[in-house]
Amino acid sequence: MTSDGAVTFWIFLLCLIGTPQLEGSEAGRPDELHIGGIFPIAGKGGWQGGQACMPAARLALDDVNKEPNLLPGFKLILHSNDSECEPGLGASVMYNLLYNKPQKLMLLAGCSTVCTTVAEAAKMWNLIVLCYGASSPALSDRKRFPTLFRTHPSATVHNPTRIKLMKKFGWSRVAILQQAEEVFISTVEDLENRCMEAGVEIVTRQSFLSDPTDAVRNLRRQDARIIVGLFYVVAARRVLCEMYKQQLYGRAHVWFFIGWYEDNWYEANLENEGITCTVEQMRIAAEGHLTTEALMWNQNNQTTISGMTAEEFRHRLNHALIEEGYDINHDRYPEGYQEAPLAYDAVWSVALAFNKTMERLTTRKKSLRDFTYTDKEIADDIYSAMNSTQFLGVSGVVAFSSQGDRIALTQIEQMVNGKYEKLGYYDTQLDNLTWLNTEQWIGGKVPQDRTIVTHVLRTVSLPLFVCMCTISCCGIFVAFALIIFNIWNKHRRVIQSSHPVCNTIMLFGVIICLISVILLGMDGRFVSPHEYPKICQARAWLLSTGFTLAYGAMFSKVWRVHRFTTKAKTDPKKKVEPWKLYTMVSGLLSIDLVILLCWQIFDPLQRILETFPLEDPVSTTDDIKIRPELEHCESERNSMWLGLVYGVKGLILVFGLFLAYETRSIKVKQINDSRYVGMSIYNVVVLCLITAPVGMVIASQQDASFAFVALAVIFCCFLSMLLIFVPKVIEVIRHPKDKAESKYNPDSAISKEDEERYQKLVTENEELQRLITQKEEKIRVLRQRLVERDVNTKGTELNGASGPGIGAGGANGNGNGNGNGNGGTATTSLAIQPLAANIISTAASAHPTPAATLAITQDTHEHRT
């Protein structure tokens, strides 16, 4: 059971228990017909339209009672009270009206929430309820409200008009902001269904109880541009202030408001309701919004059933409101002023229905005075009369549908310069839109229903691309020139010793790499999205194979140099066979082919778009945002394939760097440019190790990424050609007839015979050094023995001189002694010298080299000295 149903149930129960049923004879004077009126007047929320509707109803009572042909012999009396648009208080007012004398024949009610409660309960008393100010679509349910009629059109009558306007202005994306009341909830449900049928997208639906701050902020987050607002006027002022704060107004936004607010609704009661925006800010936010409302004032200057035109009624109403204290002269209208004609025509509808019912009852000799709350027969007569009522009132043609709803045209207005201007009318039944072409849009054009996102493809700067292409083409031209030079001078020794085929392979790799630079800069500016994957594949193939050919040729050279030098001692006559160099390049190229083929077959590269945050346009004031996009070449397992390629290339780069370092100071006749190859490898490795990670980091910056990668490739290519070929070109130019080596190519003059002789001398020199060491050891031993013998000889001579025989000998003996002593020493020295000379001469004869002869001569000289 709903809350309204619960209220109705308890009201009915209390009425049955606590109050005896009144008879019609006790209901007052015999010539009076009494009806009850429930008017929302003094409440703080909801619709307080009774402020203007109650004076209009009184005017209608006066006019009806003055009409001689209407309700002859009877006077229509209205008993009313204030419901404040609160369903509980409205139920209490209804209870008091029903069970306080005199008895009522019908009820008038306003405010959808109160009408819902009253109409759902009134069927228990067989009472017809006529609502002058209730637009809730829920009230159209005949099963739930079988005795309800209303002169106020259903809120759903606005929805076809809103859909019509959306189609007219090309809006297919809207948002909804509603107050959490049943009238608005059911209206939104109907609007959603109609939007779905019309193909209009509802981007968001926000609701609030009293504070719309968060709901309005959510609209901004959702980029809502066309917004349908459904709320009472008190909440509307809070919404409008929050609109201003969130900047959801102006040329980029259109709001649909309910049309039954007063003309100055956005300026009234700001301080009393705690609105923090100024009047000027409210005016700014309200400018340009649209309203749809059922046509509540007769637009033609026709005389109505009351004998007045709509304009005459306006003057009378204004006069009555001025008497009640409202400042009408300064456009200070009370709430409900727009619905006042509906209340006026509602009283006339009651009178006409009663008049028709009286005619029917007269034939059965009954009267309306005979009606009781249990009299279903008279209630049905009143219902039938009301259902067939049709007349021209001050609100237009008054007629009711089978659901009890008012059939009316819809009026469309726009706030222009602080005033509502009529834009047109829409007839829902005939699907006819009468348009006056008086709309005025801020900015001079119809607002868009969304931010127009322009997808802009980020491409490489054209001057940068042209510059890199020019440099690459120059490099390609130089590489072809060097290939011709290499082939033309292949008979030259300086070219032959550097393996010209490897050099040609390297140059072809350079050409392929430089071509890939051109492909790296080809993007959506030159290639359609359909063809872009082919460019992606071509980039991968050319750059990978070009690198392998160029770097692989240099790598094979430095590898052979390293292998040659490590085996030189065991096999000094080892030759560098060209086929081994070519085999190594072919092997590296085969690895590339396998990886690239698997990549292309199982997970080919595709065109992937990277999107960036929205940006504001530079040179336009239109409601446009730019969505930058950047093309990338990626596959589903892109990281795996890149890791595989980078892993293989990285290993080769690091190994090549190691080999270049190991052979940095080695000169090999078989490969005469090994040092320059090593230098080239250094530069390639360093640039590749820097370019690969940096290129991945700056991949989202198309110009920087292309410039960095392109310059790295170009620099590697030009540097390799410079280091390897410039010395050869200079050598050929300076020595056109293949003369001896020059300073520009220090390795070029070493012949094959000189190399073999050099290796032989190295071996002989090592053997000679070993023999010299042995001989020197023997000489050292002989010298020691000589010193010991000299010492022994001197001791013997001293002992002989001290004996008697020596003194007796006199001069002869002395001379003999001296002579013998000197002669003995000389004899000993002369005996040793031939031995040393023999050793030295033996060593010299065995190894007659200049170095050996020099060493022996020096040793002999030292010994003699």
C-alpha positions in Angstrom: 0.0 0.0 0.0 1.3 3.4 -0.9 1.6 6.2 1.6 -1.3 8.0 0.0 -3.4 4.9 0.2 -2.5 4.5 3.9 -3.7 8.0 4.6 -6.9 7.4 2.7 -7.6 4.2 4.6 -7.2 5.8 8.0 -9.3 8.8 7.0 -12.1 6.5 5.8 -11.8 4.4 9.0 -12.0 7.4 11.3 -14.9 8.8 9.4 -16.9 5.6 9.7 -16.2 5.2 13.4 -16.3 8.7 14.7 -18.9 10.6 12.7 -22.6 9.8 12.0 -23.7 10.2 8.4 -25.5 13.4 7.7 -28.7 13.6 5.8 -29.3 15.9 2.9 -32.2 17.7 4.7 -29.7 18.8 7.4 -27.3 20.4 4.9 -28.4 24.0 5.0 -30.8 26.2 3.1 -33.0 24.4 0.4 -31.8 26.8 -2.3 -28.1 26.2 -1.8 -25.7 23.7 -3.4 -22.5 23.3 -1.5 -19.1 22.3 -2.7 -15.8 22.0 -0.9 -12.6 23.7 -1.9 -9.0 22.8 -0.9 -6.6 25.6 -1.8 -2.8 25.6 -1.1 -2.0 29.1 0.1 0.4 29.5 3.0 2.8 26.6 2.7 6.6 26.9 2.4 7.1 24.3 -0.3 5.4 22.9 -3.2 2.9 24.8 -5.3 1.0 27.5 -3.4 -1.3 28.4 -6.3 -4.3 29.0 -4.1 -3.0 32.5 -3.6 -4.4 33.5 -7.1 -6.8 30.6 -7.7 -9.0 31.2 -4.7 -9.8 34.8 -5.8 -10.5 33.5 -9.3 -12.9 30.8 -7.9 -14.8 33.5 -6.0 -15.2 35.5 -9.2 -16.5 32.5 -10.9 -19.0 31.9 -8.1 -20.3 35.4 -8.4 -20.7 35.0 -12.2 -22.4 31.6 -12.0 -24.9 32.8 -9.3 -25.7 35.8 -11.5 -26.5 33.7 -14.5 -30.3 33.3 -14.6 -30.3 30.2 -16.9 -27.8 28.3 -14.8 -28.9 26.4 -11.7 -32.3 28.1 -11.6 -33.6 28.3 -8.1 -30.2 27.4 -6.6 -27.2 29.2 -5.4 -23.7 27.6 -5.5 -21.7 28.0 -2.3 -18.0 27.2 -1.8 -16.5 26.1 1.5 -12.7 26.2 1.5 -9.6 25.9 3.6 -5.8 25.9 3.2 -3.9 22.6 2.6 -0.5 24.3 2.2 0.1 21.6 -0.5 0.7 19.0 2.2 -1.1 15.7 1.6 -1.7 15.1 5.4 -3.1 18.5 6.0 -5.1 18.2 2.8 -6.7 15.0 4.1 -7.6 16.7 7.3 -9.2 19.6 5.4 -11.2 17.1 3.3 -12.4 15.4 6.5 -13.6 18.6 8.0 -15.4 19.6 4.8 -17.2 16.3 4.5 -18.4 15.9 8.0 -19.2 19.5 8.9 -22.4 20.9 7.8 -23.6 21.5 5.2 -23.1 18.4 3.1 -20.9 18.8 0.0 -21.8 17.7 -3.6 -18.3 17.9 -5.1 -14.7 18.8 -4.1 -12.3 21.2 -5.7 -8.6 20.7 -5.0 -5.2 22.0 -6.1 -1.6 20.7 -5.8 -0.9 17.3 -7.2 0.1 15.6 -3.9 -3.1 16.8 -2.2 -5.3 15.9 -5.2 -3.8 12.4 -5.2 -4.8 11.9 -1.6 -8.2 13.5 -1.9 -9.2 11.8 -5.2 -8.2 8.4 -4.0 -10.4 8.8 -0.9 -13.3 10.6 -2.5 -14.5 7.5 -4.3 -15.4 6.0 -1.0 -18.0 8.8 -0.5 -19.1 8.8 -4.2 -17.8 12.3 -4.6 -16.6 13.8 -7.8 -13.2 15.6 -7.4 -12.3 18.4 -9.8 -8.7 19.5 -9.7 -7.8 23.0 -11.0 -4.1 22.8 -10.2 -2.9 19.2 -10.5 -0.7 18.1 -13.3 0.6 14.7 -12.0 0.4 12.1 -14.7 -0.5 9.5 -12.0 -3.9 11.2 -11.8 -4.8 9.9 -15.2 -5.2 6.4 -13.8 -8.9 5.8 -14.0 -8.7 2.6 -11.9 -7.1 4.4 -9.0 -9.0 7.7 -9.4 -12.4 6.8 -10.9 -14.1 10.0 -9.9 -11.4 12.6 -10.8 -11.5 15.3 -13.4 -9.2 18.2 -13.8 -9.1 21.5 -15.7 -5.3 21.5 -15.4 -3.8 19.5 -18.2 -1.6 16.5 -17.2 2.1 17.2 -17.0 2.5 14.6 -19.7 1.0 17.1 -22.1 4.4 18.9 -22.0 6.3 15.8 -23.0 5.1 15.6 -26.6 5.9 19.3 -26.9 9.4 18.8 -25.5 10.0 15.9 -27.9 8.7 18.1 -30.8 11.2 20.9 -29.9 14.0 18.5 -29.6 13.4 17.2 -33.1 13.0 20.8 -34.4 16.4 21.9 -33.1 18.2 18.6 -33.7 18.7 17.7 -30.1 19.2 14.0 -29.5 20.9 14.0 -26.1 19.2 15.4 -23.0 19.4 15.3 -19.3 16.7 15.4 -16.7 16.7 17.1 -13.3 13.6 16.4 -11.1 12.3 17.0 -7.6 11.5 13.8 -5.8 7.7 14.3 -5.9 5.2 11.9 -7.4 4.0 14.4 -10.0 7.5 14.8 -11.4 8.5 11.1 -11.0 5.6 10.0 -13.1 6.2 12.8 -15.6 9.8 11.7 -16.0 8.8 8.1 -16.6 6.5 9.2 -19.4 9.2 11.4 -20.8 11.7 8.6 -20.8 9.3 6.4 -22.7 8.7 9.1 -25.3 12.4 9.8 -25.6 13.1 6.2 -26.2 10.5 6.0 -29.0 11.9 9.2 -30.6 15.5 8.1 -30.4 16.6 10.7 -27.9 19.3 9.7 -25.5 18.9 10.6 -21.8 22.4 11.0 -20.7 21.5 11.3 -17.0 18.6 11.6 -14.7 19.2 13.4 -11.4 16.8 13.9 -8.6 16.8 15.8 -5.3 14.6 16.4 -2.3 15.3 20.0 -1.3 18.9 20.8 -2.0 19.8 20.5 -5.7 23.5 21.3 -5.3 24.9 17.8 -5.9 22.4 17.0 -8.7 23.4 20.1 -10.6 27.1 19.4 -10.2 26.5 15.9 -11.6 24.9 17.5 -14.7 28.1 19.4 -15.2 30.2 16.3 -14.9 28.0 14.5 -17.5 28.4 17.5 -19.9 24.6 18.0 -20.0 23.6 20.7 -22.4 19.9 20.3 -23.0 18.3 19.8 -19.5 14.6 19.3 -18.6 13.9 20.6 -15.2 10.8 19.4 -13.3 10.3 20.9 -9.8 8.2 23.4 -7.9 9.0 27.1 -8.0 10.7 27.2 -4.6 13.1 24.4 -5.7 13.4 26.1 -9.1 15.0 29.2 -7.5 17.6 27.0 -5.8 18.3 25.2 -9.0 18.7 28.5 -10.9 21.2 29.8 -8.3 23.2 26.6 -8.5 23.1 26.8 -12.3 24.8 30.1 -12.0 27.5 28.8 -9.7 28.2 25.8 -11.9 28.0 27.9 -15.1 25.3 25.7 -16.6 23.8 28.6 -18.5 24.4 30.8 -21.5 25.0 30.0 -25.2 26.0 26.4 -24.5 23.0 25.3 -22.4 19.2 25.2 -22.8 16.9 24.5 -19.9 13.3 23.4 -20.1 11.3 24.8 -17.1 7.7 24.3 -16.2 5.6 27.1 -17.7 3.2 27.6 -14.7 5.7 29.6 -12.7 5.0 33.3 -12.4 6.8 35.7 -14.7 9.1 37.0 -12.0 9.5 33.8 -10.2 13.3 34.0 -10.3 13.4 37.3 -8.5 10.9 36.7 -5.7 11.5 35.6 -2.1 15.3 35.2 -2.5 16.1 36.4 0.9 13.2 34.6 2.6 14.3 31.3 1.1 18.0 31.8 1.8 19.0 32.0 -1.9 22.7 33.2 -2.0 22.6 34.5 -5.5 21.7 38.1 -6.3 18.8 39.2 -8.4 21.2 40.1 -11.3 22.8 36.7 -11.1 19.4 35.0 -11.2 18.5 37.0 -14.3 21.7 36.0 -16.0 21.2 32.4 -15.3 17.5 32.5 -16.4 18.2 34.1 -19.7 17.3 32.0 -22.7 15.5 29.1 -21.0 12.4 27.6 -22.5 9.1 26.8 -20.9 6.2 24.6 -22.0 2.8 25.0 -20.4 -0.7 24.0 -21.2 -2.5 26.9 -22.7 -4.2 28.4 -19.6 -5.4 31.7 -21.1 -7.6 31.9 -24.1 -5.4 33.4 -26.8 -8.3 34.6 -29.0 -10.3 37.8 -28.1 -13.5 35.8 -28.0 -16.4 36.1 -25.6 -16.5 33.1 -23.3 -19.4 31.4 -21.6 -19.2 34.0 -18.8 -19.7 36.8 -21.2 -16.1 38.1 -20.8 -13.0 37.8 -22.9 -9.8 36.5 -21.4 -8.4 40.0 -21.2 -11.5 41.3 -19.3 -11.1 38.4 -16.9 -7.5 39.4 -16.4 -8.4 42.9 -15.4 -11.0 41.7 -13.0 -8.6 39.2 -11.4 -5.9 41.9 -11.1 -8.3 44.2 -9.4 -9.3 41.4 -6.9 -5.7 40.6 -6.2 -4.9 44.3 -5.6 -7.7 44.4 -3.1 -6.1 41.5 -1.3 -2.8 43.3 -1.1 -0.8 42.0 -4.0 1.4 44.5 -5.9 0.1 43.7 -9.4 1.1 47.1 -10.8 4.7 46.3 -10.3 4.5 42.8 -11.8 4.5 41.2 -8.3 2.1 38.4 -9.1 1.0 35.8 -6.5 1.7 32.2 -7.1 -0.9 30.4 -9.1 -1.6 33.5 -11.3 -1.1 31.5 -14.5 -3.5 28.8 -13.2 -6.2 31.3 -12.1 -8.3 30.8 -15.4 -8.3 27.1 -14.6 -9.8 27.6 -11.2 -12.4 30.0 -12.7 -13.4 27.5 -15.4 -13.4 24.7 -12.8 -16.3 26.5 -11.0 -18.1 26.9 -14.3 -17.6 23.2 -15.0 -19.2 22.3 -11.7 -22.1 24.6 -12.3 -22.7 23.3 -15.8 -22.4 19.6 -14.6 -24.9 20.3 -11.8 -27.2 22.0 -14.2 -27.2 19.1 -16.6 -27.6 16.6 -13.7 -30.6 18.6 -12.4 -32.3 18.2 -15.8 -31.8 14.4 -15.7 -32.9 14.2 -12.1 -36.1 16.2 -12.8 -37.3 13.5 -15.1 -37.0 11.0 -12.2 -38.5 13.5 -9.8 -35.3 13.8 -7.8 -33.0 16.7 -6.9 -29.4 17.3 -6.1 -30.6 18.0 -2.6 -31.3 14.3 -2.4 -27.6 13.3 -2.8 -25.9 11.5 0.1 -22.4 9.9 0.3 -24.0 6.5 -0.3 -26.0 7.5 -3.3 -24.2 5.9 -6.2 -26.9 6.7 -8.7 -26.8 10.5 -8.4 -23.0 10.3 -8.2 -23.0 8.5 -11.6 -25.3 11.2 -13.0 -22.9 13.9 -11.9 -19.9 12.0 -13.3 -21.7 11.5 -16.7 -22.6 15.2 -16.8 -19.0 16.3 -16.0 -17.5 13.9 -18.5 -19.7 15.4 -21.3 -19.1 19.1 -20.3 -17.6 21.2 -23.0 -17.5 25.0 -23.2 -15.3 28.0 -24.1 -13.8 29.4 -21.0 -11.2 32.0 -20.2 -8.6 29.2 -20.3 -9.7 28.1 -23.7 -11.9 25.2 -24.8 -12.7 23.1 -21.7 -13.2 19.4 -22.4 -12.2 16.2 -20.7 -10.7 13.0 -22.0 -11.8 9.5 -21.0 -9.1 9.7 -18.3 -10.6 12.9 -17.0 -7.7 15.0 -18.3 -8.1 18.4 -19.8 -7.6 18.6 -23.5 -5.5 21.7 -24.3 -2.9 23.2 -26.5 0.6 23.6 -25.3 2.3 27.0 -25.3 6.1 27.5 -25.8 7.9 30.5 -24.4 11.4 31.7 -24.0 13.0 34.1 -21.5 14.4 37.0 -23.6 15.9 40.0 -21.9 14.1 39.2 -18.7 10.7 38.6 -20.2 8.8 35.7 -21.6 8.3 35.7 -25.3 5.9 33.4 -27.0 7.6 31.1 -29.6 4.6 29.0 -30.7 1.9 26.5 -29.9 1.6 22.8 -30.2 -1.5 20.7 -30.7 -0.8 17.3 -29.4 -3.9 15.6 -30.9 -3.2 17.0 -34.4 0.6 16.9 -34.1 0.6 20.5 -35.3 3.4 22.9 -34.3 2.6 26.6 -34.9 5.9 28.4 -34.8 6.4 32.2 -34.7 10.1 32.3 -35.4 10.8 34.7 -32.5 13.4 32.6 -30.7 16.7 34.4 -29.8 19.8 32.3 -28.9 22.8 33.6 -27.0 25.6 33.6 -29.5 23.3 33.8 -32.4 23.0 30.1 -33.1 21.0 27.1 -31.8 22.9 25.5 -28.9 24.3 22.0 -29.4 23.0 19.1 -27.4 26.6 18.1 -26.5 30.1 19.2 -26.8 31.1 18.7 -30.4 34.2 16.6 -30.1 36.4 17.0 -33.1 38.9 14.2 -33.5 42.1 15.7 -34.7 44.9 13.3 -35.7 48.3 14.4 -34.4 50.8 14.1 -37.2 54.5 14.7 -37.6 55.3 18.3 -38.4 55.6 18.7 -42.1 58.8 20.8 -42.0 60.4 18.2 -39.7 59.3 15.4 -42.0 60.6 17.1 -45.1 63.9 17.9 -43.3 64.5 14.3 -42.2 63.4 12.9 -45.6 65.9 15.3 -47.3 68.8 14.1 -45.0 67.8 10.5 -45.5 67.7 10.9 -49.3 71.1 12.5 -49.2 72.4 9.6 -47.1 70.9 7.1 -49.6 72.6 8.9 -52.5 75.9 8.8 -50.6 75.5 5.1 -49.8 74.9 4.3 -53.5 77.9 6.4 -54.4 80.0 4.4 -52.0 78.7 1.2 -53.4 79.8 2.3 -56.8 83.2 3.4 -55.4 83.5 0.0 -53.6 82.8 -2.0 -56.8 84.9 0.3 -59.0 88.0 0.0 -56.8 87.6 -3.6 -55.7 91.0 -4.4 -57.3 92.8 -2.0 -55.0 94.6 -3.5 -52.1 93.1 -1.1 -49.6 89.6 -2.2 -50.7 90.4 -5.9 -51.1 91.9 -6.1 -47.5 88.6 -4.6 -46.1 86.4 -7.3 -47.7 84.4 -5.2 -50.2 81.4 -7.5 -50.2 80.9 -7.0 -46.5 81.2 -3.3 -47.0 78.6 -3.4 -49.8 76.2 -5.4 -47.5 76.7 -2.8 -44.8 75.9 0.0 -47.3 72.7 -1.8 -48.4 71.7 -2.0 -44.7 72.3 1.7 -44.4 70.1 2.4 -47.4 67.3 0.3 -45.9 67.6 2.0 -42.5 67.4 5.4 -44.2 64.3 4.4 -46.2 62.7 3.3 -42.9 63.3 6.8 -41.6 61.0 8.1 -44.3 58.4 5.5 -43.4 58.6 6.4 -39.7 57.3 9.9 -40.6 54.5 8.7 -42.8 51.2 8.9 -40.8 47.6 9.8 -41.3 48.6 12.9 -43.3 49.7 10.8 -46.2 48.2 7.3 -45.6 44.6 6.3 -45.1 43.7 4.3 -42.0 43.1 1.2 -44.2 46.6 1.3 -45.6 48.3 2.3 -42.3 48.9 -1.3 -41.1 51.0 -2.0 -44.3 53.2 1.0 -43.3 53.5 -0.6 -39.9 54.7 -3.9 -41.3 57.1 -2.2 -43.7 58.6 -0.2 -40.9 59.3 -3.3 -38.8 60.8 -5.2 -41.7 63.0 -2.4 -43.1 64.3 -1.2 -39.8 65.1 -4.7 -38.5 66.6 -6.1 -41.7 68.5 -2.8 -42.4 70.0 -2.9 -38.9 71.0 -6.5 -39.2 72.7 -6.0 -42.6 74.6 -2.9 -41.5 75.5 -3.9 -38.1 75.9 -7.5 -38.9 78.5 -6.8 -41.5 80.6 -4.8 -39.0 80.0 -7.4 -36.3 81.2 -10.2 -38.5 84.5 -8.3 -39.2 85.2 -7.6 -35.6 84.4 -11.2 -34.7 86.8 -12.5 -37.3 89.5 -10.1 -36.0 89.0 -11.4 -32.5 89.1 -15.1 -33.6 92.2 -14.5 -35.8 94.2 -12.8 -33.1 93.4 -15.5 -30.5 94.6 -18.3 -32.8 97.6 -16.4 -34.3 100.2 -18.1 -32.2 99.1 -21.6 -33.0 98.5 -21.0 -36.6 100.2 -17.8 -37.8 99.4 -18.5 -41.5 95.6 -18.6 -40.8 93.6 -16.7 -43.4 90.3 -14.9 -43.1 88.0 -16.7 -45.5 85.2 -14.3 -46.8 82.5 -17.0 -46.8 82.6 -17.1 -43.0 81.8 -13.4 -42.8 78.9 -13.8 -45.2 77.7 -16.8 -43.3 77.5 -14.9 -40.0 75.5 -12.0 -41.6 73.2 -14.6 -43.2 72.7 -16.2 -39.8 71.7 -13.0 -38.1 69.4 -12.1 -41.0 67.8 -15.5 -40.8 67.0 -14.9 -37.1 65.3 -11.7 -38.1 63.3 -13.3 -40.8 62.0 -16.0 -38.5 60.9 -13.5 -35.9 59.3 -11.1 -38.3 57.5 -13.8 -40.2 56.0 -15.2 -37.0 55.1 -11.7 -35.9 53.3 -10.9 -39.1 51.5 -14.2 -39.5 50.3 -14.8 -35.9 50.0 -11.3 -34.5 50.3 -8.6 -37.2 50.7 -5.0 -36.4 47.6 -2.9 -36.6 46.7 0.8 -36.4 45.9 1.7 -32.8 44.7 5.2 -31.8 45.9 6.8 -28.6 43.5 9.4 -27.4 44.3 12.4 -25.3 42.3 14.7 -23.0 40.0 17.2 -24.6 41.5 20.5 -25.5 39.9 23.9 -26.3 40.1 25.1 -29.9 42.4 28.0 -30.5 40.6 30.1 -33.1 36.9 29.5 -32.6 34.2 30.5 -30.1 31.9 27.5 -31.0 31.1 24.9 -28.4 33.8 22.6 -29.7 36.4 20.5 -28.0 39.3 18.9 -29.7 40.1 15.2 -29.0 43.7 14.7 -30.1 44.6 11.2 -31.4 47.9 9.7 -32.3 48.5 6.6 -34.5 50.6 3.8 -33.2 51.6 0.5 -34.7 50.7 -2.2 -32.1 49.6 -5.8 -32.0 47.8 -7.8 -29.3 51.1 -9.1 -27.8 53.1 -6.2 -28.8 55.2 -6.2 -25.6 56.2 -9.9 -26.2 57.3 -9.3 -29.8 59.2 -6.1 -28.9 60.9 -7.9 -26.0 62.0 -10.7 -28.3 63.4 -8.3 -31.0 65.0 -6.1 -28.5 66.5 -9.1 -26.7 68.1 -10.5 -29.8 69.4 -7.2 -31.0 70.6 -6.3 -27.5 72.6 -9.4 -27.1 74.3 -8.8 -30.5 74.9 -5.2 -29.6 76.5 -6.0 -26.2 78.6 -8.8 -27.7 79.7 -6.6 -30.5 80.7 -3.9 -28.0 82.8 -6.5 -26.1 84.5 -7.7 -29.2 85.3 -4.1 -30.3 86.8 -3.4 -26.9 88.9 -6.6 -27.0 90.3 -5.8 -30.4 90.7 -2.1 -30.0 94.5 -2.0 -30.6 95.0 -4.9 -32.9 96.2 -4.5 -36.4 95.4 -7.3 -38.8 96.4 -7.4 -42.3 93.5 -9.6 -43.4 91.0 -6.9 -42.2 92.7 -3.6 -42.6 89.8 -1.4 -41.3 89.2 -3.3 -38.0 89.8 -0.3 -35.8 87.3 1.9 -37.7 84.8 -0.9 -37.5 85.2 -1.1 -33.8 84.7 2.7 -33.5 81.6 2.4 -35.5 80.3 -0.4 -33.3 80.9 1.8 -30.2 78.7 4.6 -31.6 75.9 2.3 -32.9 75.7 0.4 -29.6 75.6 3.6 -27.5 73.0 5.3 -29.7 70.8 2.2 -29.9 70.9 1.7 -26.1 69.8 5.3 -25.6 67.3 5.5 -28.5 65.2 2.4 -27.7 64.1 3.2 -24.2 63.8 7.0 -24.8 61.8 6.4 -27.9 59.3 4.3 -25.9 59.0 6.9 -23.2 58.3 9.8 -25.6 56.1 7.8 -28.0 53.1 10.0 -27.3 54.9 13.1 -28.5 54.9 12.5 -32.3 57.4 15.2 -33.3 59.9 14.5 -30.5 59.7 10.8 -31.0 60.1 10.9 -34.8 63.0 13.5 -34.6 64.8 11.5 -31.9 64.6 8.1 -33.6 65.2 9.5 -37.1 68.3 11.5 -36.0 69.6 8.4 -34.2 69.3 6.2 -37.3 70.7 8.9 -39.6 73.6 9.6 -37.3 74.5 5.9 -37.0 74.3 5.5 -40.7 76.4 8.6 -41.6 78.9 7.9 -38.9 79.4 4.3 -40.0 79.9 5.4 -43.6 82.3 8.1 -42.5 84.5 5.9 -40.3 84.7 3.0 -42.7 84.8 4.6 -46.1 86.3 8.1 -45.8 89.9 6.7 -45.1 89.6 4.4 -48.1 88.4 7.3 -50.3 91.2 9.5 -49.2 93.7 6.7 -49.7 92.5 6.1 -53.3 92.5 9.8 -54.1 96.0 10.4 -52.7 97.5 7.2 -54.1 95.7 6.6 -57.4 98.3 3.9 -58.4 98.1 1.8 -55.2 101.4 3.0 -53.7 102.6 2.4 -50.1 100.5 3.1 -47.1 99.7 6.7 -46.0 98.9 8.3 -42.7 95.2 8.1 -43.5 95.2 4.4 -43.6 98.1 3.2 -41.4 97.2 -0.5 -41.8 97.2 -0.5 -45.6 101.0 -0.9 -46.2 101.6 -4.1 -44.3 102.1 -6.9 -46.8 101.5 -10.6 -46.3 105.2 -11.4 -46.3 105.9 -8.7 -43.7 103.2 -10.1 -41.5 104.6 -13.6 -41.6 108.2 -12.3 -41.0 106.9 -10.3 -38.0 105.3 -13.4 -36.4 108.5 -15.4 -37.0 110.7 -12.8 -35.4 108.5 -12.7 -32.4 108.9 -16.4 -31.9 112.6 -16.3 -32.5 113.0 -13.4 -30.1 111.3 -15.3 -27.3 113.6 -18.4 -27.9 116.7 -16.2 -28.0 115.8 -14.5 -24.7 115.5 -17.9 -23.1 119.0 -19.0 -24.4 120.6 -15.8 -23.3 119.2 -16.2 -19.8 120.8 -19.7 -19.6 124.1 -18.5 -20.9 124.2 -15.6 -18.5 123.6 -18.0 -15.6 126.7 -20.1 -16.8 128.8 -17.0 -17.1 127.8 -15.9 -13.6 128.9 -19.3 -12.2 132.3 -19.2 -14.1 132.9 -15.7 -12.8 132.4 -16.9 -9.2 134.8 -19.7 -9.7 137.4 -17.3 -11.1 137.1 -15.1 -8.1 137.6 -18.1 -5.8 140.7 -19.2 -7.7 142.2 -15.8 -7.6 141.8 -15.7 -3.8 143.4 -19.2 -3.4 146.3 -18.2 -5.6 147.1 -15.1 -3.7 147.1 -17.0 -0.4 149.6 -19.5 -1.7 152.0 -16.8 -2.9 151.9 -15.1 0.5 152.8 -18.3 2.2 155.8 -19.0 -0.1 157.3 -15.6 0.4 157.4 -15.9 4.1 159.7 -19.1 3.9 163.6 -19.3 4.1 164.2 -20.2 0.6 162.8 -17.1 -0.6 165.0 -14.8 1.4 168.2 -16.6 0.3 167.5 -16.4 -3.2 168.1 -12.7 -3.3 167.3 -10.9 -6.4 166.8 -13.9 -8.5 164.5 -15.4 -6.0 162.5 -12.3 -5.7 162.4 -11.9 -9.4 161.2 -15.4 -9.8 158.7 -15.0 -7.1 157.3 -11.9 -8.8 157.5 -13.4 -12.1 155.9 -16.6 -11.1 153.2 -14.8 -9.3 152.3 -12.5 -12.2 152.7 -15.2 -14.7 150.4 -17.5 -12.8 147.6 -15.0 -12.7 147.9 -14.1 -16.3 147.9 -17.7 -17.2 144.7 -18.3 -15.3 142.9 -15.3 -16.9 143.9 -16.3 -20.4 142.6 -19.8 -19.7 139.2 -18.5 -18.7 138.7 -16.1 -21.6 138.7 -18.7 -24.4 136.0 -20.6 -22.5 133.7 -17.6 -22.2 134.3 -16.6 -25.8 133.5 -20.1 -26.9 130.1 -20.0 -25.0 129.2 -16.6 -26.5 130.2 -17.5 -30.0 128.1 -20.6 -29.8 125.1 -18.7 -28.8 125.7 -16.1 -31.5 126.2 -18.7 -34.2 123.0 -20.4 -33.3 120.8 -17.3 -33.6 122.4 -14.8 -35.9 119.8 -12.0 -35.5 120.5 -8.3 -35.0 118.9 -8.3 -31.6 120.8 -11.4 -30.4 124.2 -10.0 -31.7 123.6 -6.8 -29.9 122.9 -8.5 -26.6 126.0 -10.8 -26.9 128.3 -7.9 -27.8 127.1 -6.0 -24.7 127.7 -9.0 -22.4 131.2 -9.6 -23.8 132.1 -6.0 -23.4 131.0 -6.0 -19.8 132.9 -9.1 -19.1 136.1 -7.8 -20.5 135.8 -4.6 -18.7 
